[in-house]
Amino acid sequence: MVPRTWTVRPACPDNLGPLTELKLAVLRPEFERLGIWNPPRHRARFEREFVATETRVVEDDRRLLGCIALHPGDDTTWLRHFYLVEEARGHGIGTTLLAEAIASVAAGSITLDVLTGSRAVSLYERTGFVVVDQDDVDTVMRRGRSAPRRGSQARTAAASTIGSTSSGA
């Protein structure tokens, strides 16, 4: 069912469990496509990286639809944990959330990792993100300051942040 109305609000610590389970449900097909479906590992990573004060929750009047997070780093702001339930996709919600996230970062670059082959890549490209590194699982993209393209410097920086299993967009 297509959400008629939706709202965005700051996350709270109590959202950790429901958002973790929603992420597993939403991204399971992508994880399986890539052969990396490992619920305990994906759950632990999300729980480790979740920061309520940096996360926005998307919901309609009945349920959670997804979330988006911006994690400030030393040299870039990381866009993390951006996902929506299937029924909320294709209705401008993701585009609106991404535009608001981009507008909220006053200076510097925004970096993200997305699962390689994800249809979300086209959304990121439409909003000015470029691929800076890619492997069989992760595609690292950046918007803003000039970024190294597919080099070892980009992979080293990304690997220290994203780990060996991607959480997706």
C-alpha angles and dihedrals in degrees: 000000000000113000109247095197130012137183137200122217138165114275121244129207090258089065092069097089098043093044091049092053092044091052092052091050095045097045100036094098091052093046090049092047088056094042094241102109104146111147098189091051095045091046093050092048094051091046091049094049100039113115111176094203091057096044132085121201123215118207143156125214092284111034152352114289099184144288146245130207135195115201114190113223134184096265104011142016112247119221105212141172097014109163140135133195113261094253091058094053122099096027100094096262095114092044091051093047092048093048090051091048092050091048091051093060103083100191142001129031136313117220128190141171121221130180110268111257094020116146087230089077090078091054091052092047091051089056096050104269117141129198112256098171139001140183135165093289110021135047112193115205133183137194124192128021116046108285132201110254118233094322133139091256091060092045093049092051093044094046092054089055107032103039125208099304121052123224093207130229 
